[in-house]
């Protein structure tokens, strides 16, 4: 795999999922990522298990491949000095502290840009650096519920269901890495870094996509439909005698071929052989 970020250094002051997911993408692209963890405790995902692989949580391993790791207590002057020394020759800093927290450690963007004008500084939080919810902690589940996505997930008439993977965290991590790459591109022209503000809530709200336009177009709240789709039919899982069957038909032409295939299978069950239509035999299906 090409490593377009080879030669760039990232200081990773994140934990849990969204921030480490972002910095893992940067690591996969070739950047040197130095993960800074709290002494004696580390990233809390180190304890999220079972299972554990050679003493390490599978959860932690899924988000931190390819990174270097050091432990520093950012409350101490010595640790703050080390971070500033590292940042003199670094390109990117990603942090996931509560808004304003790094100011008390003299590691906020306003101070660090004077140290390194080319630094791209990305903050990831639950609800962003401004606004009435800025001081509230944020987890994926909270953002998922507040965005409305959770109200559309699951079966009709049953309680809300969490998506099996942390989609708000993943969305924020992806947006953060994309924004960082955009700022690096701009830096080639200006020579200066940028500040990026990413929130879990904003990120997952943007994923509402057609569910949001459905509401704006009809005034009706989208409802839970299980695996079904509000605009495309059939596009869901069907329970059969031995297992589930997923049928995804995106247009009328595909539907006609789906019906033809179903008829052929029924014909085979009755007659023991299948007459192949010309479009299937010639590969035009």
RADA-V157868 format. One record per residue. PHI is phi in whole degrees, -180 to 180 (999 if undefined). PSI is psi in whole degrees, -180 to 180 (NA if undefined). NEAR is the number of other ideal C-beta (glycine too) atoms within 10 Angstrom. Layout:
# RADA-V157868
PHI;PSI;NEAR, PHI;PSI;NEAR
This chain:
# RADA-V157868
999;136;6, -63;147;7, -123;77;12, -65;-18;12, -100;11;22, -59;133;10, 99;-12;10, -96;148;19, -117;136;18, -117;129;24, -98;119;25, -105;105;28, -107;44;22, -118;167;27, -149;180;23, 66;-121;19, -119;-57;26, -58;-51;33, -64;-51;28, -59;-33;28, -64;-43;23, -60;-51;32, -70;-25;31, -67;-39;21, -61;-44;19, -64;-38;27, -65;-43;22, -60;-29;15, -86;3;17, 110;-7;15, -70;150;26, -83;118;18, -111;122;26, -108;108;18, -87;126;24, -104;121;22, -122;160;19, -74;131;14, -59;137;11, 78;-6;7, -136;-50;11, 73;-170;15, -61;131;24, -64;-18;14, -70;-12;20, -62;-23;18, -103;2;12, -84;97;15, -165;-175;14, -77;173;8, -87;164;8, -121;142;15, -115;109;11, 52;43;5, 86;-5;7, -107;138;14, -64;136;20, -59;-32;13, -64;-49;20, -61;-44;20, -63;-32;14, -71;-13;14, -121;-6;23, -131;27;23, -68;148;11, 75;11;14, -108;153;18, -91;160;13, -141;136;13, -133;160;14, -114;132;13, -145;139;18, -93;102;11, -66;-10;18, -75;-16;10, -94;148;12, -63;-37;9, -63;-44;8, -66;-42;18, -61;-38;17, -65;-41;12, -63;-44;15, -61;-44;22, -66;-36;15, -65;-43;11, -63;-39;16, -72;-18;19, -62;-31;10, -116;23;8, -110;163;22, -109;-31;23, -139;140;28, -125;130;27, -121;128;28, -135;152;21, -132;32;26, -75;164;20, -62;146;15, -51;130;20, 90;-14;13, -64;-38;16, -75;-12;22, -63;-39;13, -69;-16;11, -101;6;17, 61;32;15, -121;23;23, -80;165;18, -63;-39;22, -56;-39;10, -80;-42;13, -72;-27;23, -69;-23;16, -74;-27;9, -78;-39;13, -145;98;17, -67;-18;12, -92;3;15, -71;129;23, -95;119;26, -117;119;25, -119;124;27, -107;130;27, -119;126;29, -144;178;28, -68;-45;25, -132;16;21, 91;171;18, -84;-13;15, -131;171;10, 99;170;13, -68;-21;7, -102;8;16, -58;-32;15, -89;-1;13, -85;139;14, -69;154;10, -137;131;23, -118;162;16, -52;-47;23, -61;-39;14, -65;-47;17, -63;-39;27, -62;-42;25, -71;-47;16, -69;-27;18, -71;-24;24, 101;-13;17, -62;-37;21, -65;-29;20, -73;-12;16, -108;2;18, -105;129;17, 116;-170;16, -93;146;12, -60;136;9, 83;2;7, -119;166;9, -63;163;8, -61;152;13, -126;134;15, -75;137;15, -63;142;16, -67;-21;7, -117;155;9, -78;82;22, -67;-30;20, -68;-42;30, -62;-45;27, -65;-42;20, -61;-47;23, -64;-42;30, -63;-41;27, -67;-46;16, -62;-38;21, -63;-47;27, -66;-38;22, -65;-44;14, -64;-39;17, -62;-45;28, -63;-39;17, -64;-41;13, -69;-35;21, -64;-38;20, -64;-45;9, -65;-34;14, -62;-28;17, -61;-28;7, -91;-45;7, -94;-25;11, 78;4;9, -119;151;13, -83;-173;22, -143;166;19, -110;134;16, -122;132;20, -117;110;17, -118;134;27, -124;148;26, -60;-42;32, -65;-50;22, -59;-42;20, -63;-46;23, -77;-29;26, -61;-37;17, -65;-22;12, -80;-5;15, -62;-31;16, 41;-115;8, -70;-19;12, -67;-37;16, -68;-46;15, -68;-29;10, -59;-45;17, -66;-46;14, -65;-31;7, -79;-31;9, -115;-22;9, 79;4;7, -105;140;8, -75;134;11, -58;143;17, -110;166;10, -71;133;17, -132;19;14, 63;-128;12, -91;0;11, -77;168;15, -116;139;14, -72;-18;13, -125;-12;7, -124;129;12, -140;134;11, -83;138;14, -153;73;15, -169;180;17, -95;140;15, -120;135;11, -81;121;7, -110;-177;8, -63;-42;4, -107;-27;5, -162;-179;7, -88;149;10, -124;128;10, -100;127;10, -120;122;14, -123;101;12, -113;116;18, -96;-13;10, -158;174;8, -65;-35;7, -64;-44;10, -64;-35;13, -64;-41;14, -62;-40;11, -71;-34;14, -64;-44;14, -64;-42;11, -63;-42;14, -64;-41;14, -63;-41;11, -64;-38;11, -64;-41;15, -66;-38;11, -66;-40;10, -63;-42;13, -63;-41;12, -62;-35;9, -83;-32;8, -119;-9;9, 82;-3;7, -146;167;8, -127;120;13, -77;119;10, -84;117;10, -60;154;15, -59;-36;8, -69;-29;11, -77;-41;15, -66;-31;10, -97;2;9, 75;22;6, -92;2;8, -76;NA;13
